[in-house]
């Protein structure tokens, strides 16, 4: 006599072997995408840049960004900074210098002077294009 074997698996057992590898890959790709896109966001300090008719877009490789607020405080790569932090910038690096158009001129000159004393000469002053 032949025995018939009946498998009594419930339907929910099929989901226990769900492969989550593609989902993990997608999550990692999204994470990388957001990390890369947030590194190109403008400085978090709310600045109103002065306008200039002669503004020209320039390419910079991994620049240090110094943003001066209207109250005279400034940041280095979006972190609060002092002049001692500016002195520690490695030589030969590109510097982007942003200042609020109502910012104190003395702080701007002090930072510019500190940059030049440390041998940093690749300094770009960032402005907005003047609208006609």
N, CA, C and O atoms as CSV, one atom per row, in Angstrom:
chain,resi,resn,atom,element,x,y,z
A,1,UNK,N,N,0.834,-1.144,0.000
A,1,UNK,CA,C,0.000,0.000,0.000
A,1,UNK,C,C,0.905,1.241,0.000
A,1,UNK,O,O,1.892,1.281,0.734
A,2,UNK,N,N,0.588,2.216,-0.787
A,2,UNK,CA,C,1.377,3.436,-0.903
A,2,UNK,C,C,0.866,4.471,0.083
A,2,UNK,O,O,-0.336,4.681,0.250
A,3,UNK,N,N,1.816,5.096,0.716
A,3,UNK,CA,C,1.455,6.131,1.669
A,3,UNK,C,C,1.461,7.493,0.997
A,3,UNK,O,O,2.362,7.826,0.227
A,4,UNK,N,N,0.478,8.237,1.293
A,4,UNK,CA,C,0.406,9.591,0.754
A,4,UNK,C,C,0.737,10.537,1.893
A,4,UNK,O,O,0.121,10.517,2.958
A,5,UNK,N,N,1.711,11.346,1.629
A,5,UNK,CA,C,2.132,12.300,2.644
A,5,UNK,C,C,1.510,13.651,2.330
A,5,UNK,O,O,1.608,14.140,1.204
A,6,UNK,N,N,0.887,14.238,3.297
A,6,UNK,CA,C,0.237,15.541,3.123
A,6,UNK,C,C,1.028,16.558,3.931
A,6,UNK,O,O,1.288,16.371,5.119
A,7,UNK,N,N,1.400,17.625,3.263
A,7,UNK,CA,C,2.164,18.687,3.911
A,7,UNK,C,C,1.181,19.724,4.439
A,7,UNK,O,O,0.431,20.314,3.662
A,8,UNK,N,N,1.176,19.947,5.712
A,8,UNK,CA,C,0.221,20.851,6.343
A,8,UNK,C,C,0.870,22.206,6.666
A,8,UNK,O,O,0.801,22.661,7.808
A,9,UNK,N,N,1.492,22.847,5.685
A,9,UNK,CA,C,2.070,24.186,5.906
A,9,UNK,C,C,0.974,25.218,5.805
A,9,UNK,O,O,0.113,25.150,4.928
A,10,UNK,N,N,1.015,26.170,6.707
A,10,UNK,CA,C,0.042,27.250,6.610
A,10,UNK,C,C,0.518,28.256,5.567
A,10,UNK,O,O,1.694,28.269,5.203
A,11,UNK,N,N,-0.378,29.081,5.098
A,11,UNK,CA,C,-0.030,30.044,4.050
A,11,UNK,C,C,0.907,31.129,4.565
A,11,UNK,O,O,1.635,31.728,3.773
A,12,UNK,N,N,0.911,31.394,5.835
A,12,UNK,CA,C,1.784,32.446,6.370
A,12,UNK,C,C,3.247,32.015,6.410
A,12,UNK,O,O,4.121,32.872,6.541
A,13,UNK,N,N,3.547,30.728,6.303
A,13,UNK,CA,C,4.931,30.266,6.308
A,13,UNK,C,C,5.690,30.729,5.063
A,13,UNK,O,O,6.918,30.817,5.106
A,14,UNK,N,N,5.019,31.022,3.980
A,14,UNK,CA,C,5.667,31.454,2.756
A,14,UNK,C,C,6.340,32.805,2.910
A,14,UNK,O,O,7.305,33.088,2.199
A,15,UNK,N,N,5.870,33.638,3.805
A,15,UNK,CA,C,6.434,34.949,3.990
A,15,UNK,C,C,7.649,34.943,4.910
A,15,UNK,O,O,8.359,35.945,4.987
A,16,UNK,N,N,7.898,33.875,5.588
A,16,UNK,CA,C,9.049,33.828,6.481
A,16,UNK,C,C,10.358,33.769,5.710
A,16,UNK,O,O,11.418,34.037,6.276
A,17,UNK,N,N,10.306,33.430,4.447
A,17,UNK,CA,C,11.526,33.363,3.654
A,17,UNK,C,C,11.621,34.529,2.670
A,17,UNK,O,O,12.230,34.394,1.609
A,18,UNK,N,N,11.035,35.649,3.008
A,18,UNK,CA,C,11.067,36.827,2.159
A,18,UNK,C,C,12.490,37.376,2.128
A,18,UNK,O,O,13.106,37.593,3.171
A,19,UNK,N,N,13.000,37.597,0.931
A,19,UNK,CA,C,14.364,38.088,0.767
A,19,UNK,C,C,14.370,39.615,0.889
A,19,UNK,O,O,13.773,40.308,0.064
A,20,UNK,N,N,15.040,40.133,1.913
A,20,UNK,CA,C,15.073,41.574,2.156
A,20,UNK,C,C,16.321,42.246,1.572
A,20,UNK,O,O,16.505,43.451,1.745
A,21,UNK,N,N,17.162,41.499,0.899
A,21,UNK,CA,C,18.397,42.058,0.343
A,21,UNK,C,C,18.128,43.209,-0.624
A,21,UNK,O,O,18.793,44.240,-0.512
A,22,UNK,N,N,17.182,43.091,-1.576
A,22,UNK,CA,C,16.935,44.240,-2.466
A,22,UNK,C,C,16.455,45.480,-1.708
A,22,UNK,O,O,16.796,46.603,-2.078
A,23,UNK,N,N,15.671,45.281,-0.655
A,23,UNK,CA,C,15.193,46.415,0.122
A,23,UNK,C,C,16.358,47.090,0.857
A,23,UNK,O,O,16.406,48.318,0.929
A,24,UNK,N,N,17.270,46.329,1.387
A,24,UNK,CA,C,18.442,46.876,2.072
A,24,UNK,C,C,19.311,47.633,1.068
A,24,UNK,O,O,19.845,48.693,1.392
A,25,UNK,N,N,19.458,47.100,-0.147
A,25,UNK,CA,C,20.222,47.797,-1.184
A,25,UNK,C,C,19.603,49.153,-1.503
A,25,UNK,O,O,20.319,50.144,-1.647
A,26,UNK,N,N,18.300,49.201,-1.613
A,26,UNK,CA,C,17.618,50.452,-1.925
A,26,UNK,C,C,17.787,51.451,-0.777
A,26,UNK,O,O,17.993,52.641,-1.015
A,27,UNK,N,N,17.701,50.977,0.445
A,27,UNK,CA,C,17.882,51.873,1.596
A,27,UNK,C,C,19.293,52.450,1.599
A,27,UNK,O,O,19.464,53.638,1.871
A,28,UNK,N,N,20.299,51.646,1.304
A,28,UNK,CA,C,21.675,52.145,1.254
A,28,UNK,C,C,21.858,53.141,0.118
A,28,UNK,O,O,22.551,54.145,0.286
A,29,UNK,N,N,21.252,52.884,-1.031
A,29,UNK,CA,C,21.342,53.828,-2.145
A,29,UNK,C,C,20.689,55.162,-1.790
A,29,UNK,O,O,21.225,56.221,-2.116
A,30,UNK,N,N,19.536,55.118,-1.123
A,30,UNK,CA,C,18.891,56.354,-0.696
A,30,UNK,C,C,19.739,57.108,0.323
A,30,UNK,O,O,19.838,58.334,0.272
A,31,UNK,N,N,20.343,56.377,1.240
A,31,UNK,CA,C,21.206,56.998,2.238
A,31,UNK,C,C,22.388,57.702,1.568
A,31,UNK,O,O,22.713,58.837,1.915
A,32,UNK,N,N,23.021,57.039,0.622
A,32,UNK,CA,C,24.147,57.643,-0.098
A,32,UNK,C,C,23.685,58.869,-0.873
A,32,UNK,O,O,24.370,59.892,-0.885
A,33,UNK,N,N,22.528,58.773,-1.519
A,33,UNK,CA,C,21.990,59.905,-2.274
A,33,UNK,C,C,21.785,61.115,-1.367
A,33,UNK,O,O,22.190,62.223,-1.719
A,34,UNK,N,N,21.163,60.921,-0.208
A,34,UNK,CA,C,20.907,62.043,0.693
A,34,UNK,C,C,22.191,62.595,1.299
A,34,UNK,O,O,22.301,63.802,1.514
A,35,UNK,N,N,23.157,61.737,1.574
A,35,UNK,CA,C,24.432,62.229,2.099
A,35,UNK,C,C,25.152,63.093,1.075
A,35,UNK,O,O,25.734,64.121,1.424
A,36,UNK,N,N,25.114,62.678,-0.189
A,36,UNK,CA,C,25.788,63.449,-1.228
A,36,UNK,C,C,25.067,64.761,-1.520
A,36,UNK,O,O,25.713,65.790,-1.722
A,37,UNK,N,N,23.756,64.735,-1.545
A,37,UNK,CA,C,23.034,65.959,-1.876
A,37,UNK,C,C,23.083,66.974,-0.735
A,37,UNK,O,O,23.076,68.177,-0.996
A,38,UNK,N,N,23.132,66.532,0.501
A,38,UNK,CA,C,23.188,67.498,1.598
A,38,UNK,C,C,24.556,68.151,1.709
A,38,UNK,O,O,24.673,69.216,2.314
A,39,UNK,N,N,25.590,67.549,1.146
A,39,UNK,CA,C,26.910,68.177,1.211
A,39,UNK,C,C,27.018,69.359,0.253
A,39,UNK,O,O,27.952,70.153,0.367
A,40,UNK,N,N,26.085,69.494,-0.685
A,40,UNK,CA,C,26.119,70.605,-1.631
A,40,UNK,C,C,25.100,71.687,-1.308
A,40,UNK,O,O,24.851,72.562,-2.136
A,41,UNK,N,N,24.523,71.644,-0.149
A,41,UNK,CA,C,23.549,72.648,0.247
A,41,UNK,C,C,24.283,73.923,0.654
A,41,UNK,O,O,25.386,73.869,1.198
A,42,UNK,N,N,23.668,75.056,0.387
A,42,UNK,CA,C,24.245,76.353,0.755
A,42,UNK,C,C,24.444,76.419,2.272
A,42,UNK,O,O,23.842,75.638,3.009
A,43,UNK,N,N,25.271,77.332,2.734
A,43,UNK,CA,C,25.484,77.453,4.185
A,43,UNK,C,C,24.164,77.650,4.918
A,43,UNK,O,O,23.243,78.290,4.409
A,44,UNK,N,N,24.089,77.095,6.108
A,44,UNK,CA,C,22.843,77.140,6.859
A,44,UNK,C,C,22.575,78.521,7.452
A,44,UNK,O,O,21.455,78.801,7.880
A,45,UNK,N,N,23.570,79.373,7.484
A,45,UNK,CA,C,23.387,80.719,8.009
A,45,UNK,C,C,22.572,81.519,6.987
A,45,UNK,O,O,22.858,81.477,5.790
A,46,UNK,N,N,21.575,82.235,7.457
A,46,UNK,CA,C,20.708,83.005,6.578
A,46,UNK,C,C,21.403,84.317,6.223
A,46,UNK,O,O,21.458,85.240,7.036
A,47,UNK,N,N,21.933,84.392,5.002
A,47,UNK,CA,C,22.669,85.572,4.564
A,47,UNK,C,C,21.956,86.236,3.393
A,47,UNK,O,O,21.370,85.560,2.547
A,48,UNK,N,N,22.010,87.540,3.352
A,48,UNK,CA,C,21.587,88.290,2.183
A,48,UNK,C,C,22.860,88.801,1.536
A,48,UNK,O,O,23.453,89.778,1.994
A,49,UNK,N,N,23.280,88.129,0.461
A,49,UNK,CA,C,24.551,88.475,-0.167
A,49,UNK,C,C,24.423,89.752,-0.973
A,49,UNK,O,O,23.361,90.032,-1.531
A,50,UNK,N,N,25.496,90.530,-1.041
A,50,UNK,CA,C,25.470,91.706,-1.903
A,50,UNK,C,C,25.413,91.281,-3.367
A,50,UNK,O,O,25.845,90.185,-3.723
A,51,UNK,N,N,24.874,92.162,-4.210
A,51,UNK,CA,C,24.774,91.857,-5.632
A,51,UNK,C,C,25.897,92.556,-6.381
A,51,UNK,O,O,26.340,93.638,-5.997
A,52,UNK,N,N,26.352,91.918,-7.465
A,52,UNK,CA,C,27.394,92.503,-8.302
A,52,UNK,C,C,27.114,92.130,-9.750
A,52,UNK,O,O,26.766,90.988,-10.048
A,53,UNK,N,N,27.265,93.092,-10.645
A,53,UNK,CA,C,27.051,92.829,-12.064
A,53,UNK,C,C,28.146,91.946,-12.638
A,53,UNK,O,O,27.920,91.260,-13.635
A,54,UNK,N,N,29.319,91.946,-12.035
A,54,UNK,CA,C,30.446,91.195,-12.566
A,54,UNK,C,C,30.595,89.822,-11.922
A,54,UNK,O,O,31.657,89.209,-12.026
A,55,UNK,N,N,29.545,89.324,-11.253
A,55,UNK,CA,C,29.612,87.998,-10.630
A,55,UNK,C,C,29.852,86.938,-11.692
A,55,UNK,O,O,29.220,86.940,-12.748
A,56,UNK,N,N,30.778,86.028,-11.392
A,56,UNK,CA,C,31.085,84.948,-12.336
A,56,UNK,C,C,31.090,83.629,-11.576
A,56,UNK,O,O,31.709,83.524,-10.517
A,57,UNK,N,N,30.400,82.617,-12.113
A,57,UNK,CA,C,30.458,81.303,-11.456
A,57,UNK,C,C,31.856,80.702,-11.608
A,57,UNK,O,O,32.474,80.806,-12.667
A,58,UNK,N,N,32.341,80.078,-10.547
A,58,UNK,CA,C,33.658,79.458,-10.568
A,58,UNK,C,C,33.560,78.069,-9.981
A,58,UNK,O,O,32.714,77.803,-9.127
A,59,UNK,N,N,34.427,77.184,-10.439
A,59,UNK,CA,C,34.486,75.837,-9.897
A,59,UNK,C,C,35.552,75.785,-8.808
A,59,UNK,O,O,36.659,76.297,-8.975
A,60,UNK,N,N,35.201,75.163,-7.702
A,60,UNK,CA,C,36.139,75.011,-6.592
A,60,UNK,C,C,36.159,73.551,-6.183
A,60,UNK,O,O,35.124,72.885,-6.183
A,61,UNK,N,N,37.335,73.056,-5.836
A,61,UNK,CA,C,37.450,71.684,-5.391
A,61,UNK,C,C,37.528,71.665,-3.873
A,61,UNK,O,O,38.497,72.144,-3.284
A,62,UNK,N,N,36.514,71.117,-3.256
A,62,UNK,CA,C,36.450,70.944,-1.809
A,62,UNK,C,C,36.847,72.218,-1.054
A,62,UNK,O,O,37.812,72.206,-0.289
A,63,UNK,N,N,36.105,73.323,-1.266
A,63,UNK,CA,C,36.493,74.585,-0.619
A,63,UNK,C,C,36.085,74.637,0.844
A,63,UNK,O,O,35.181,73.927,1.285
A,64,UNK,N,N,36.773,75.495,1.582
A,64,UNK,CA,C,36.361,75.855,2.939
A,64,UNK,C,C,35.447,77.071,2.799
A,64,UNK,O,O,35.790,78.026,2.101
A,65,UNK,N,N,34.297,77.044,3.450
A,65,UNK,CA,C,33.328,78.122,3.340
A,65,UNK,C,C,33.266,78.888,4.650
A,65,UNK,O,O,32.987,78.321,5.707
A,66,UNK,N,N,33.532,80.192,4.563
A,66,UNK,CA,C,33.441,81.068,5.731
A,66,UNK,C,C,32.261,82.003,5.478
A,66,UNK,O,O,32.256,82.752,4.501
A,67,UNK,N,N,31.268,81.960,6.354
A,67,UNK,CA,C,30.073,82.797,6.219
A,67,UNK,C,C,29.995,83.749,7.410
A,67,UNK,O,O,30.029,83.324,8.565
A,68,UNK,N,N,29.888,85.052,7.106
A,68,UNK,CA,C,29.832,86.082,8.143
A,68,UNK,C,C,28.402,86.612,8.226
A,68,UNK,O,O,27.855,87.092,7.233
A,69,UNK,N,N,27.803,86.524,9.405
A,69,UNK,CA,C,26.431,86.984,9.606
A,69,UNK,C,C,26.408,88.494,9.839
A,69,UNK,O,O,27.451,89.121,10.024
A,70,UNK,N,N,25.216,89.061,9.829
A,70,UNK,CA,C,25.081,90.511,10.013
A,70,UNK,C,C,25.481,90.960,11.419
A,70,UNK,O,O,25.790,92.133,11.627
A,71,UNK,N,N,25.480,90.037,12.386
A,71,UNK,CA,C,25.882,90.412,13.748
A,71,UNK,C,C,27.382,90.233,14.000
A,71,UNK,O,O,27.849,90.469,15.114
A,72,UNK,N,N,28.138,89.822,12.983
A,72,UNK,CA,C,29.588,89.694,13.121
A,72,UNK,C,C,30.069,88.302,13.468
A,72,UNK,O,O,31.272,88.045,13.425
A,73,UNK,N,N,29.153,87.382,13.815
A,73,UNK,CA,C,29.572,85.996,14.057
A,73,UNK,C,C,29.821,85.331,12.705
A,73,UNK,O,O,29.259,85.734,11.687
A,74,UNK,N,N,30.665,84.314,12.713
A,74,UNK,CA,C,30.929,83.627,11.456
A,74,UNK,C,C,31.077,82.132,11.674
A,74,UNK,O,O,31.328,81.660,12.783
A,75,UNK,N,N,30.913,81.401,10.572
A,75,UNK,CA,C,31.021,79.948,10.601
A,75,UNK,C,C,32.089,79.508,9.612
A,75,UNK,O,O,32.370,80.192,8.627
A,76,UNK,N,N,32.674,78.360,9.893
A,76,UNK,CA,C,33.616,77.714,8.989
A,76,UNK,C,C,33.015,76.362,8.644
A,76,UNK,O,O,32.895,75.489,9.504
A,77,UNK,N,N,32.642,76.194,7.393
A,77,UNK,CA,C,31.958,74.969,6.938
A,77,UNK,C,C,30.739,74.657,7.809
A,77,UNK,O,O,30.558,73.528,8.266
A,78,UNK,N,N,29.919,75.667,8.027
A,78,UNK,CA,C,28.647,75.569,8.757
A,78,UNK,C,C,28.798,75.293,10.247
A,78,UNK,O,O,27.811,74.953,10.899
A,79,UNK,N,N,29.985,75.426,10.806
A,79,UNK,CA,C,30.193,75.270,12.244
A,79,UNK,C,C,30.684,76.599,12.811
A,79,UNK,O,O,31.525,77.254,12.196
A,80,UNK,N,N,30.174,77.007,13.975
A,80,UNK,CA,C,30.659,78.259,14.570
A,80,UNK,C,C,32.178,78.230,14.698
A,80,UNK,O,O,32.759,77.210,15.069
A,81,UNK,N,N,32.822,79.367,14.385
A,81,UNK,CA,C,34.285,79.382,14.320
A,81,UNK,C,C,34.853,80.643,14.953
A,81,UNK,O,O,34.149,81.620,15.210
A,82,UNK,N,N,36.171,80.578,15.194
A,82,UNK,CA,C,36.940,81.725,15.662
A,82,UNK,C,C,38.104,81.922,14.693
A,82,UNK,O,O,38.285,81.130,13.769
A,83,UNK,N,N,38.880,82.964,14.902
A,83,UNK,CA,C,40.044,83.194,14.045
A,83,UNK,C,C,41.069,82.071,14.181
A,83,UNK,O,O,41.795,81.778,13.231
A,84,UNK,N,N,41.135,81.439,15.355
A,84,UNK,CA,C,42.052,80.309,15.537
A,84,UNK,C,C,41.688,79.144,14.617
A,84,UNK,O,O,42.571,78.434,14.136
A,85,UNK,N,N,40.392,78.946,14.372
A,85,UNK,CA,C,39.963,77.893,13.456
A,85,UNK,C,C,40.392,78.207,12.019
A,85,UNK,O,O,40.742,77.305,11.259
A,86,UNK,N,N,40.361,79.472,11.663
A,86,UNK,CA,C,40.756,79.879,10.309
A,86,UNK,C,C,42.255,79.660,10.101
A,86,UNK,O,O,42.684,79.278,9.012
A,87,UNK,N,N,43.041,79.900,11.136
A,87,UNK,CA,C,44.495,79.701,11.047
A,87,UNK,C,C,44.823,78.235,10.766
A,87,UNK,O,O,45.852,77.940,10.158
A,88,UNK,N,N,43.966,77.318,11.199
A,88,UNK,CA,C,44.231,75.878,11.046
A,88,UNK,C,C,43.842,75.322,9.667
A,88,UNK,O,O,44.007,74.125,9.431
A,89,UNK,N,N,43.334,76.152,8.758
A,89,UNK,CA,C,42.995,75.672,7.416
A,89,UNK,C,C,44.283,75.300,6.699
A,89,UNK,O,O,45.232,76.084,6.696
A,90,UNK,N,N,44.334,74.111,6.087
A,90,UNK,CA,C,45.567,73.694,5.398
A,90,UNK,C,C,45.919,74.639,4.245
A,90,UNK,O,O,45.027,75.158,3.574
A,91,UNK,N,N,47.214,74.860,4.017
A,91,UNK,CA,C,47.634,75.763,2.937
A,91,UNK,C,C,47.223,75.230,1.567
A,91,UNK,O,O,47.134,74.023,1.343
A,92,UNK,N,N,46.979,76.170,0.664
A,92,UNK,CA,C,46.657,75.805,-0.708
A,92,UNK,C,C,45.189,75.478,-0.955
A,92,UNK,O,O,44.828,75.117,-2.075
A,93,UNK,N,N,44.351,75.590,0.037
A,93,UNK,CA,C,42.933,75.249,-0.123
A,93,UNK,C,C,42.155,76.433,-0.680
A,93,UNK,O,O,42.529,77.589,-0.484
A,94,UNK,N,N,41.061,76.120,-1.380
A,94,UNK,CA,C,40.155,77.153,-1.872
A,94,UNK,C,C,39.293,77.650,-0.728
A,94,UNK,O,O,38.834,76.860,0.098
A,95,UNK,N,N,39.072,78.953,-0.675
A,95,UNK,CA,C,38.254,79.566,0.364
A,95,UNK,C,C,37.105,80.318,-0.302
A,95,UNK,O,O,37.322,81.114,-1.215
A,96,UNK,N,N,35.885,80.060,0.161
A,96,UNK,CA,C,34.724,80.833,-0.262
A,96,UNK,C,C,34.335,81.725,0.910
A,96,UNK,O,O,34.055,81.237,2.004
A,97,UNK,N,N,34.321,83.021,0.677
A,97,UNK,CA,C,34.029,83.981,1.732
A,97,UNK,C,C,32.688,84.643,1.433
A,97,UNK,O,O,32.536,85.349,0.436
A,98,UNK,N,N,31.711,84.399,2.324
A,98,UNK,CA,C,30.377,84.964,2.180
A,98,UNK,C,C,30.124,85.911,3.339
A,98,UNK,O,O,30.436,85.595,4.487
A,99,UNK,N,N,29.561,87.068,3.040
A,99,UNK,CA,C,29.206,87.996,4.112
A,99,UNK,C,C,27.842,88.581,3.812
A,99,UNK,O,O,27.535,88.935,2.674
A,100,UNK,N,N,27.033,88.677,4.846
A,100,UNK,CA,C,25.749,89.352,4.723
A,100,UNK,C,C,26.015,90.791,4.292
A,100,UNK,O,O,26.973,91.413,4.751
A,101,UNK,N,N,25.163,91.321,3.405
A,101,UNK,CA,C,25.440,92.673,2.907
A,101,UNK,C,C,25.339,93.735,4.000
A,101,UNK,O,O,25.839,94.847,3.830
A,102,UNK,N,N,24.700,93.404,5.116
A,102,UNK,CA,C,24.657,94.326,6.254
A,102,UNK,C,C,25.671,93.949,7.329
A,102,UNK,O,O,25.632,94.486,8.436
A,103,UNK,N,N,26.573,93.033,7.008
A,103,UNK,CA,C,27.560,92.557,7.976
A,103,UNK,C,C,28.628,93.597,8.258
A,103,UNK,O,O,28.822,94.518,7.465
A,104,UNK,N,N,29.324,93.457,9.384
A,104,UNK,CA,C,30.358,94.428,9.765
A,104,UNK,C,C,31.604,94.281,8.886
A,104,UNK,O,O,32.157,93.192,8.737
A,105,UNK,N,N,32.018,95.385,8.324
A,105,UNK,CA,C,33.173,95.404,7.433
A,105,UNK,C,C,34.465,95.037,8.170
A,105,UNK,O,O,35.363,94.427,7.590
A,106,UNK,N,N,34.552,95.405,9.430
A,106,UNK,CA,C,35.763,95.133,10.207
A,106,UNK,C,C,36.019,93.644,10.377
A,106,UNK,O,O,37.164,93.200,10.287
A,107,UNK,N,N,34.963,92.861,10.622
A,107,UNK,CA,C,35.124,91.408,10.768
A,107,UNK,C,C,35.555,90.804,9.440
A,107,UNK,O,O,36.399,89.908,9.406
A,108,UNK,N,N,34.978,91.290,8.348
A,108,UNK,CA,C,35.347,90.815,7.013
A,108,UNK,C,C,36.832,91.036,6.750
A,108,UNK,O,O,37.529,90.131,6.291
A,109,UNK,N,N,37.311,92.238,7.040
A,109,UNK,CA,C,38.722,92.562,6.817
A,109,UNK,C,C,39.621,91.750,7.741
A,109,UNK,O,O,40.690,91.302,7.325
A,110,UNK,N,N,39.201,91.554,8.990
A,110,UNK,CA,C,39.995,90.766,9.942
A,110,UNK,C,C,40.152,89.320,9.463
A,110,UNK,O,O,41.237,88.745,9.557
A,111,UNK,N,N,39.071,88.739,8.951
A,111,UNK,CA,C,39.135,87.365,8.432
A,111,UNK,C,C,40.000,87.320,7.182
A,111,UNK,O,O,40.829,86.422,7.034
A,112,UNK,N,N,39.818,88.278,6.284
A,112,UNK,CA,C,40.609,88.324,5.052
A,112,UNK,C,C,42.094,88.485,5.374
A,112,UNK,O,O,42.938,87.842,4.750
A,113,UNK,N,N,42.412,89.333,6.338
A,113,UNK,CA,C,43.793,89.540,6.756
A,113,UNK,C,C,44.382,88.261,7.357
A,113,UNK,O,O,45.529,87.910,7.078
A,114,UNK,N,N,43.592,87.570,8.182
A,114,UNK,CA,C,44.051,86.312,8.791
A,114,UNK,C,C,44.320,85.260,7.721
A,114,UNK,O,O,45.311,84.533,7.792
A,115,UNK,N,N,43.440,85.184,6.735
A,115,UNK,CA,C,43.640,84.219,5.644
A,115,UNK,C,C,44.934,84.508,4.890
A,115,UNK,O,O,45.697,83.592,4.582
A,116,UNK,N,N,45.176,85.771,4.598
A,116,UNK,CA,C,46.392,86.130,3.849
A,116,UNK,C,C,47.654,85.900,4.677
A,116,UNK,O,O,48.679,85.487,4.133
A,117,UNK,N,N,47.596,86.159,5.972
A,117,UNK,CA,C,48.757,85.930,6.839
A,117,UNK,C,C,49.131,84.454,6.893
A,117,UNK,O,O,50.308,84.115,7.018
A,118,UNK,N,N,48.143,83.583,6.800
A,118,UNK,CA,C,48.426,82.143,6.859
A,118,UNK,C,C,48.801,81.578,5.493
A,118,UNK,O,O,49.016,80.373,5.362
A,119,UNK,N,N,48.882,82.439,4.468
A,119,UNK,CA,C,49.314,81.984,3.149
A,119,UNK,C,C,48.188,81.483,2.257
A,119,UNK,O,O,48.453,80.916,1.197
A,120,UNK,N,N,46.960,81.676,2.655
A,120,UNK,CA,C,45.824,81.246,1.835
A,120,UNK,C,C,45.477,82.386,0.877
A,120,UNK,O,O,45.026,83.451,1.300
A,121,UNK,N,N,45.692,82.148,-0.416
A,121,UNK,CA,C,45.465,83.199,-1.401
A,121,UNK,C,C,44.359,82.863,-2.400
A,121,UNK,O,O,43.968,83.722,-3.190
A,122,UNK,N,N,43.856,81.651,-2.381
A,122,UNK,CA,C,42.775,81.259,-3.296
A,122,UNK,C,C,41.437,81.591,-2.646
A,122,UNK,O,O,40.691,80.697,-2.244
A,123,UNK,N,N,41.144,82.873,-2.550
A,123,UNK,CA,C,39.954,83.350,-1.842
A,123,UNK,C,C,38.959,83.893,-2.858
A,123,UNK,O,O,39.301,84.747,-3.676
A,124,UNK,N,N,37.738,83.401,-2.804
A,124,UNK,CA,C,36.662,83.919,-3.654
A,124,UNK,C,C,35.612,84.559,-2.766
A,124,UNK,O,O,35.140,83.947,-1.808
A,125,UNK,N,N,35.246,85.799,-3.087
A,125,UNK,CA,C,34.193,86.495,-2.355
A,125,UNK,C,C,32.907,86.228,-3.102
A,125,UNK,O,O,32.774,86.592,-4.271
A,126,UNK,N,N,31.951,85.591,-2.430
A,126,UNK,CA,C,30.724,85.150,-3.068
A,126,UNK,C,C,29.695,86.271,-3.041
A,126,UNK,O,O,29.456,86.897,-2.008
A,127,UNK,N,N,29.086,86.510,-4.212
A,127,UNK,CA,C,28.024,87.506,-4.336
A,127,UNK,C,C,26.879,86.891,-5.133
A,127,UNK,O,O,27.035,85.830,-5.737
A,128,UNK,N,N,25.741,87.557,-5.132
A,128,UNK,CA,C,24.625,87.185,-6.002
A,128,UNK,C,C,24.724,87.985,-7.284
A,128,UNK,O,O,25.278,89.084,-7.299
A,129,UNK,N,N,24.179,87.425,-8.375
A,129,UNK,CA,C,24.147,88.177,-9.624
A,129,UNK,C,C,23.139,89.296,-9.506
A,129,UNK,O,O,22.042,89.106,-8.980
A,130,UNK,N,N,23.512,90.456,-9.997
A,130,UNK,CA,C,22.620,91.603,-9.925
A,130,UNK,C,C,21.540,91.457,-10.982
A,130,UNK,O,O,21.826,91.236,-12.159
A,131,UNK,N,N,20.302,91.585,-10.546
A,131,UNK,CA,C,19.202,91.498,-11.504
A,131,UNK,C,C,18.920,92.892,-12.055
A,131,UNK,O,O,18.885,93.874,-11.314
A,132,UNK,N,N,18.724,92.958,-13.342
A,132,UNK,CA,C,18.540,94.276,-13.989
A,132,UNK,C,C,17.144,94.758,-13.852
A,132,UNK,O,O,16.815,95.841,-14.334
